[in-house]
Amino acid sequence: MSFFSFGQSAEIDVVLNDAETRKKVEHKTEDGKKDKYFLFYDGETVSGKVNVTLKNPGKRLEHYGIKIEFVGQIELYYDRGNHHEFVSLVKDLARPGEITQSQSFDFEFTHVEKPYESYTGQNVKLRYFLRATVVRRLNDITKEMDIVVHTLSTYPELNSSIKMEVGIEDCLHIEFEYNKSKYHLKDVIVGKIYFLLVRIKIKHMEIDIIKRETTGTGPSVYHENDTIAKYEIMDGAPVRGESIPIRLFLAGYDLTPTMRDINKKFSVRYYLNLVLIDEEERRYFKQQEITLWRKGDVVRKSMSHQAAIASQRFEGSAASESALEQAAKEESG
């Protein structure tokens, strides 16, 4: 028996209305492992039930109200005491009183705005969750349920190729070209490297995908660089006039969309890093930023009508929607 009623006399459970049919996706947790969570999009309704189960049937539970919240928040790991909430919605489920038997309470958050993608990084976490609370005099009874949000994008209207030169005067001159500068998360980076002048002995060449997470502002800015992929282009010495093709498939890597200045708290950017190593182990490299985005039409079949509306709103107009579908047909064709 709990002393002075400090033990919880009831349990709370949160159940979504469409839990049987809603898609689940893997998402990285803070400890680096992956768990599965229900997937939502911007503009979708979040609804379900809060079940309050009494541990001792027949014994009444006094409370000061029962509520459920939908929260979107950013937590910076170096400032854990402060949670920066960018979405905060509350529904009161019951007025202060008492419960004499287990009860269920319906809730619905209609067409909820979810402006950012869920993200767990080195120094920051952006999460969405439902929190049900039975307010007590001494110790509240709470239950949180995390969900994952994906942001959908459309085909970029402008997607120019990247052409760059790397040179060391009178020693090395190469040009490299990538087919575009914006890639969806399942895309293929196609490119070519041309050797115009080679007077140093290159023994190895690779392309790295670097993820750079930036948190904080002003003097307290933190940069975390993480090498997501290493792709060996060449082993051995090239000669002048040689060209080497590149095909780098992104689908196999743990990537997120590019995130720029999210709620003025953090950014996530991606770079292609071309690395050359000569026989004396000297390294030469050139870095170029690329933009990554989540392709909307991959999930369009399983999306609810609400998510389709939100996606269309994000894309800007019905015209861009039809352009998206047309581009998808051309690509599959």
Salt bridges, closest charged atoms under 4 A:
ASP13 OD1 - LYS143 NZ 3.58
ASP18 OD2 - ARG22 NH2 2.87
GLU30 OE2 - ARG80 NH2 2.54
GLU30 OE1 - LYS125 NZ 2.78
ASP42 OD2 - ARG313 NH2 3.23
GLU44 OE2 - ARG22 NH2 3.23
GLU62 OE2 - ARG60 NH1 2.86
GLU69 OE2 - ARG131 NE 3.13
GLU75 OE2 - ARG80 NH1 2.76
GLU75 OE1 - HIS83 NE2 3.55
GLU98 OE1 - ARG60 NH1 2.75
ASP106 OD1 - LYS49 NZ 3.34
GLU117 OE2 - ARG294 NH2 2.49
GLU144 OE1 - ARG127 NH2 2.95
GLU144 OE2 - ARG131 NH1 3.43
ASP146 OD2 - ARG127 NE 2.92
GLU165 OE1 - HIS173 NE2 3.02
ASP187 OD2 - LYS180 NZ 3.08
ASP187 OD2 - HIS184 NE2 3.84
GLU206 OE1 - HIS204 NE2 3.16
GLU206 OE2 - LYS230 NZ 3.12
ASP208 OD2 - LYS230 NZ 3.76
ASP254 OD1 - LYS34 NZ 3.90
ASP278 OD2 - ARG282 NE 2.84
GLU280 OE1 - ARG282 NH2 3.61
GLU281 OE2 - LYS203 NZ 2.23
GLU289 OE2 - ARG260 NH2 3.32
GLU289 OE2 - ARG269 NE 3.34
GLU315 OE2 - ARG300 NH2 3.48
GLU321 OE2 - ARG300 NH1 3.03
GLU331 OE1 - LYS295 NZ 2.46
